[in-house]
Amino acid sequence: EAYAQSKDYDTLEEYVLFLSQNGRAAKAVDAAKAYYDANVSDTKGYGLYADALLAAEDGAKALEIADQLIQLNPDDAAGHEKKGRAMILLDKEDGLDELRKAVHLEPRNAAYNISLGKALFGLGKVDEAALAFRSAVKAEPTNADAHVYLGMALRGQSEYDEAKTHLDKAIDLDPNNGRAYFELGLIAGIQNKAEEAE
């Protein structure tokens, strides 16, 4: 509970992220909202609150907070990224425009490229998703998730050897990355079925 009361933004941000990633999204929302309410002039609080809401899958409220962030600064890439994710969560395909705007504003931001790629992949636009994930890997070559998502998209393009290269790289960077092992398992299953069919 001391983390939730922390006035240090970085400590609170880590706490909210921890809660969000460990099945306690409601508690993350409460902690982020407390900071947001107490620091109305701090745009970081808007971003933290929107991220927590997205983790809790409250797209409508996240969209409202992202819009507030964009009103404060129309060129805030983080605001556009959060708005895009919220819109996609609400099944609004034009959320892609917001995600593309975030990438346009900060093209070397791996997280924004990953968000765009995930949205594209979810909409069945695998080739475009692969390009976004390649941009994420280029921007941050040591980002294990960027390699995992690129591997996933390459699997969707039947580029199994290159997919395995990126998934192996993800495991080298993060040996506990369960998604990388899962994707490798999917590829092995696909290749085994292909061998059996021959």
C-alpha positions in Angstrom: 0.0 0.0 0.0 3.0 2.3 0.5 3.5 2.3 -3.3 -0.1 3.4 -3.9 0.5 6.4 -1.6 3.8 7.3 -3.2 4.2 10.8 -4.4 7.1 9.7 -6.6 5.7 9.2 -10.1 8.3 6.6 -11.2 7.6 4.4 -8.2 3.9 4.7 -8.7 4.2 3.9 -12.4 6.1 0.7 -11.6 3.4 -0.2 -9.0 0.6 0.4 -11.5 2.4 -1.6 -14.2 3.0 -4.5 -11.7 -0.7 -4.5 -10.7 -1.8 -4.4 -14.4 0.4 -7.3 -15.4 -0.6 -9.4 -12.5 -4.4 -9.6 -12.7 -5.1 -6.6 -10.4 -6.2 -4.1 -13.0 -8.9 -2.6 -10.8 -6.4 -1.8 -8.1 -4.1 -0.4 -10.8 -6.9 1.9 -11.9 -7.5 3.1 -8.3 -3.8 3.9 -7.8 -3.5 5.7 -11.1 -6.8 7.6 -10.7 -5.6 8.9 -7.2 -2.5 10.3 -8.9 -4.5 11.7 -11.8 -7.0 13.4 -9.4 -4.2 14.9 -7.2 -2.0 16.1 -10.0 -4.4 17.6 -12.6 -1.6 19.6 -14.3 0.7 16.6 -14.7 0.1 15.0 -18.1 2.0 11.9 -17.0 -1.0 11.2 -14.7 -3.4 11.2 -17.6 -1.2 8.7 -19.4 -0.8 6.5 -16.4 -4.5 6.5 -15.7 -5.4 5.8 -19.4 -2.9 2.8 -19.4 -4.5 1.4 -16.3 -7.9 1.8 -17.8 -6.8 0.0 -20.9 -5.4 -2.9 -18.8 -8.8 -3.1 -17.1 -10.4 -3.1 -20.6 -12.4 0.0 -19.9 -12.1 1.4 -23.4 -14.7 4.1 -23.0 -13.1 5.7 -19.9 -9.6 5.3 -21.4 -10.8 7.1 -24.6 -12.2 10.0 -22.5 -8.8 10.4 -20.6 -6.8 10.1 -23.9 -9.0 12.8 -25.4 -8.2 15.0 -22.4 -4.5 14.4 -22.9 -4.7 15.3 -26.6 -6.7 18.4 -25.7 -3.8 19.5 -23.5 -1.3 18.8 -26.3 -2.5 17.9 -29.8 1.0 16.6 -30.7 1.3 14.2 -27.7 2.1 10.9 -29.3 1.3 9.0 -26.1 -2.2 10.5 -26.1 -2.8 9.4 -29.7 -1.4 5.9 -28.9 -3.7 5.5 -25.9 -6.7 6.9 -27.9 -6.0 4.4 -30.7 -5.8 1.5 -28.3 -9.0 2.5 -26.6 -10.8 2.9 -29.9 -9.6 -0.6 -31.1 -10.8 -2.0 -27.7 -14.2 -0.5 -28.5 -14.1 -2.1 -32.0 -13.6 1.2 -33.8 -11.3 0.4 -36.7 -10.5 4.2 -37.1 -8.4 3.7 -34.0 -5.7 2.7 -36.5 -5.5 6.4 -37.6 -4.7 7.4 -34.0 -2.1 4.7 -33.7 -0.5 5.7 -37.0 -0.5 9.4 -35.8 1.4 8.3 -32.7 4.0 6.4 -34.9 4.2 9.4 -37.2 4.9 11.7 -34.3 7.5 9.3 -32.7 8.6 6.8 -35.4 11.4 5.4 -33.3 9.2 4.5 -30.4 9.0 0.7 -30.3 6.0 0.6 -28.0 3.9 2.7 -30.4 4.9 0.5 -33.4 4.0 -2.6 -31.4 0.6 -1.1 -30.5 0.0 -0.4 -34.2 1.2 -3.8 -35.2 -1.0 -5.6 -32.7 -4.1 -3.7 -33.8 -3.3 -4.4 -37.5 -2.7 -8.1 -36.7 -6.0 -8.3 -34.8 -7.8 -6.9 -37.8 -6.2 -9.5 -40.1 -3.8 -7.1 -41.7 -0.8 -9.4 -41.2 1.5 -7.8 -43.8 1.1 -4.3 -42.4 1.5 -5.7 -38.9 4.8 -7.3 -39.9 6.0 -3.9 -41.1 5.1 -2.2 -37.9 6.8 -4.9 -35.8 9.9 -4.6 -38.0 10.0 -0.9 -37.2 9.7 -1.8 -33.5 12.7 -4.2 -33.8 14.7 -1.6 -35.7 13.9 1.1 -33.1 14.7 -1.2 -30.1 16.6 -4.3 -31.1 16.8 -5.5 -27.5 13.0 -5.4 -27.0 12.0 -9.1 -26.6 8.3 -8.3 -27.2 9.1 -6.6 -30.5 10.8 -9.8 -31.6 7.9 -12.0 -30.4 5.3 -10.0 -32.2 7.4 -9.9 -35.4 7.8 -13.7 -35.1 4.0 -14.0 -34.7 3.4 -11.9 -37.8 6.0 -13.8 -39.8 4.2 -17.1 -38.8 1.1 -15.5 -40.2 2.9 -15.0 -43.4 4.2 -18.6 -43.4 7.8 -17.3 -43.1 8.7 -19.9 -40.5 12.5 -19.8 -40.5 12.6 -16.0 -40.1 9.9 -16.2 -37.4 11.9 -18.8 -35.5 15.0 -16.5 -35.7 13.1 -13.7 -34.1 11.4 -15.9 -31.5 14.8 -17.4 -30.5 16.2 -13.8 -30.2 13.2 -13.0 -27.9 14.1 -16.0 -25.7 17.7 -14.9 -25.6 16.6 -11.5 -24.4 13.9 -12.7 -22.0 14.1 -16.5 -21.2 10.8 -16.2 -19.3 8.8 -14.9 -22.3 6.0 -17.4 -22.5 4.6 -16.0 -25.7 7.8 -16.7 -27.6 7.7 -20.4 -26.5 4.0 -20.5 -27.5 4.7 -19.1 -30.9 7.6 -21.6 -31.4 5.2 -24.4 -30.5 2.7 -23.2 -33.0 5.3 -23.2 -35.7 6.5 -26.7 -34.8 2.9 -27.9 -35.0 2.4 -26.4 -38.4 5.7 -27.8 -39.7 4.9 -31.2 -38.3 1.5 -31.3 -40.0 3.2 -30.3 -43.3 5.7 -33.1 -43.0 3.0 -35.6 -42.2 1.0 -34.5 -45.3 4.0 -35.1 -47.6 
